[in-house]
Amino acid sequence: MSLKDYRTLGHSGLRVSPFCLGTMTFGDDWGVVGTNIEESLDVLGAYLDRGGNFLDTANAYTKGHSEKIIGDYFKDNPSSRDRTVIATKFCGNMHPGDPNGGGAGRKAIIHQVQDSLRRLQTDYIDLLWVHFWDRHTPLIETMSTLNDLVRSGKVRYIGFSDHPAWVCTEAISIAKQHGWESLIALQIEYSLLQRTPEDELLPMAKYQGLGVTPWSPLRGGVLSGKYTRDGRPSPEETRAAVDSPYLNERTYTLLDEMVEVAKEHNATPAQVALNWVQGNDAVTSTIIGAKRLSQLEDNLGALEFELSDEQRARLEEKCTYDKHFPHNFLDRITPAIQNGTSINGVPSEPWGLSPKDDSERY
């Protein structure tokens, strides 16, 4: 597989690369988290030269500088603009003290999109994400405004980032009822250390036809392979905090297994982590981040092999998670049947629960 093995995003006709270049670190306005302009442009140019066509940014990333760097690149390379899918997000308040400076209300959305268009120096946004759930704005207002932006030509497609599953389905229902533009994609955190989306969000996305673009597939660098029980990289080399709750024995046990799997493919642990995420059949394009060209090249190497089912199972065995209700309950039952009958030859108690399990319910 390569960056040129494009796939359609959700139920749309929008074709994107299997790895999306995340640009949250473009610009050094956030200190050590960011990358200077020259290095940012080098990474962006290399990604596009390799055939990548999908960029992810947000109005709030490095205080708007990320969008500006992308805009400057395409100002100097105008022929590349229409061949690139630029996705940006709104909701983050860029104007402290202004109650309408962020969020998903009509006034806020329109001025945020106008500001993003100005920084990106483009006439349209290919994919506009609602960055996170705005609990204070009615969904119908948000969806109506997004529909207007698509109809005006300023936006091509829309998606939700970091929203509960029920909010996504309600938004889709509202759009369907009114004949409005609907969501085509979902952006979520997903990695070997963040598997809870497997409960609700990933099944919902598959059912609704949403393309999934996971962020933080390396859990802020924890799964990069740089961390060991005996040593940690300097803060300049990773976004993971020194006191990250993920730096524990459970994670190190997982990293040990990742190292073994990596050896079987002549790969790196980071490549294994990225390959595992992209290998989920609900995932369309995984968001990768790179502060330097060497990191980008290493990340892209994850497309050059495929984990076997056995290897995926070995990794998942080291990072099981506590399922949320009702999934932890549903895993213990079979469809309700009469006592004494069986499914596939397996006897079942009423409700499909064993007497011990049944007593534990009360």
ABEGO torsion letter per residue (X at the ends): XBAABBBBBEABABBBBABBBBAAABEAAAEAABBBAAAAAAAAAAAAAAGBABBBBBAABGGGAAAAAAAAAAAABAAAAAABBBBBBBGBBABBGBAAABEABAAAAAAAAAAAAAAAGBABBABBBBABBBAABBAAAAAAAAAAAAAAGABABBBBBGBBAAAAAAAAAAAAAAGBBBBABBBBBBBAABAAAAAAAAAAAAAAGBBBBBBGAAGGGAAAGABBAABBBBAAABABBAABAABBAAAAAAAAAAAAAAAAAGBBAAAAAAAAAAABAABABBBBBBABAAAAAAAAAAAABBBBAAAAAAAAAAABBBBBOAAAAAAABBBBBBBGBBBGGBBBBBGGBBAAAAAAAX
